[in-house]
Amino acid sequence: MVNFACKDVDILNVVKCSLGLSKGEVSILKYFAKNAGLFYSTDEVSKKLKFEQSTVQKCVKKLYDLDILIKKQRNLEGGGYEFEYCSIEVDKIRKIILGNINSWVLKIEKELCNF
């Protein structure tokens, strides 16, 4: 917990707000971050976290669009392929979050000048 504005704020809420994520997206981000360096299909993640696969696919797409996940194609033995995803380095995720928070600070400073 972090004390902010006379109130305790859970760090996962900071992550959620700073990246504009849903609770599900945060859960999936947390899973990938804890398993950094490992690639998983959306099917594997949905089974592990007990989420619908379509939910995982939407969440993974958002995290990929935010450049937090990387993807690679894995060719299947019987033909076809599937994508597998892996988080970027956790330090890079922290830097993205801190960059967003620093942006908020600058906006607050500007607003306080007009107060």
C-alpha positions as CSV (number, residue, x, y, z in Angstrom):
1,M,0.0,0.0,0.0
2,V,1.1,3.5,-0.7
3,N,-0.4,6.5,1.2
4,F,-1.6,9.1,-1.4
5,A,-4.0,11.9,-0.9
6,C,-4.8,10.9,2.7
7,K,-5.7,7.4,1.5
8,D,-3.9,4.1,1.1
9,V,-3.7,3.1,-2.5
10,D,-2.9,-0.5,-3.6
11,I,0.0,-0.6,-6.0
12,L,-2.0,-2.8,-8.4
13,N,-4.5,0.1,-8.7
14,V,-1.6,2.4,-9.5
15,V,-0.5,0.0,-12.3
16,K,-4.1,-0.3,-13.5
17,C,-4.7,3.4,-13.6
18,S,-1.3,4.4,-15.0
19,L,-1.7,2.0,-17.9
20,G,-5.4,2.3,-18.4
21,L,-6.0,-1.4,-17.7
22,S,-9.0,-3.5,-16.5
23,K,-8.7,-5.8,-13.5
24,G,-8.4,-8.8,-15.9
25,E,-5.6,-7.1,-17.9
26,V,-3.7,-6.4,-14.6
27,S,-4.0,-10.0,-13.6
28,I,-2.7,-11.1,-17.0
29,L,0.1,-8.6,-16.9
30,K,1.0,-9.8,-13.4
31,Y,1.1,-13.4,-14.6
32,F,3.4,-12.5,-17.5
33,A,5.6,-10.3,-15.4
34,K,6.1,-13.1,-12.8
35,N,7.1,-15.4,-15.7
36,A,9.2,-12.9,-17.6
37,G,11.2,-14.5,-20.3
38,L,8.8,-17.3,-20.9
39,F,6.3,-17.4,-23.8
40,Y,2.7,-18.6,-23.4
41,S,-0.2,-19.0,-25.7
42,T,-3.5,-17.4,-24.8
43,D,-4.9,-20.9,-24.3
44,E,-2.2,-21.7,-21.7
45,V,-2.9,-18.4,-19.9
46,S,-6.6,-18.9,-19.9
47,K,-6.3,-22.4,-18.4
48,K,-3.8,-21.2,-15.8
49,L,-5.8,-18.2,-14.7
50,K,-9.2,-19.8,-15.3
51,F,-10.3,-17.0,-17.6
52,E,-12.3,-17.4,-20.8
53,Q,-9.9,-17.6,-23.8
54,S,-11.7,-14.7,-25.6
55,T,-11.1,-12.6,-22.5
56,V,-7.4,-13.5,-22.4
57,Q,-7.1,-12.8,-26.2
58,K,-8.6,-9.3,-25.7
59,C,-6.3,-8.5,-22.7
60,V,-3.2,-9.8,-24.4
61,K,-4.0,-7.7,-27.5
62,K,-4.2,-4.6,-25.3
63,L,-1.0,-5.4,-23.5
64,Y,0.7,-6.1,-26.9
65,D,-0.6,-2.8,-28.3
66,L,0.9,-1.0,-25.2
67,D,4.3,-2.6,-26.1
68,I,4.3,-4.5,-22.8
69,L,4.1,-8.0,-24.4
70,I,6.0,-9.3,-27.4
71,K,4.8,-12.1,-29.6
72,K,6.2,-14.8,-31.7
73,Q,4.7,-17.3,-34.0
74,R,4.9,-21.0,-33.2
75,N,4.3,-23.4,-36.0
76,L,2.1,-26.4,-35.1
77,E,3.0,-30.0,-36.0
78,G,-0.2,-30.7,-37.9
79,G,0.0,-27.4,-39.7
80,G,-1.0,-23.9,-38.9
81,Y,0.4,-21.8,-36.1
82,E,-0.4,-20.0,-32.9
83,F,1.0,-16.9,-31.3
84,E,2.9,-17.0,-28.0
85,Y,3.4,-14.0,-25.8
86,C,6.1,-12.9,-23.3
87,S,6.4,-9.7,-21.2
88,I,9.1,-7.2,-21.8
89,E,11.6,-6.9,-19.0
90,V,9.9,-5.9,-15.7
91,D,12.3,-2.9,-15.3
92,K,11.0,-1.6,-18.6
93,I,7.4,-2.0,-17.5
94,R,8.3,-0.1,-14.3
95,K,9.8,2.7,-16.4
96,I,6.6,2.9,-18.5
97,I,4.5,3.2,-15.4
98,L,6.8,5.8,-13.8
99,G,6.8,7.8,-17.0
100,N,3.1,7.9,-16.9
101,I,3.1,8.9,-13.2
102,N,5.7,11.6,-13.9
103,S,3.4,12.9,-16.7
104,W,0.6,13.2,-14.1
105,V,2.9,15.1,-11.8
106,L,3.7,17.6,-14.5
107,K,0.0,18.1,-15.2
108,I,-0.7,18.6,-11.5
109,E,2.1,21.1,-11.2
110,K,0.7,23.0,-14.1
111,E,-2.8,23.0,-12.6
112,L,-1.5,24.1,-9.3
113,C,0.0,27.1,-10.9
114,N,-3.5,28.1,-12.0
115,F,-4.9,27.5,-8.5
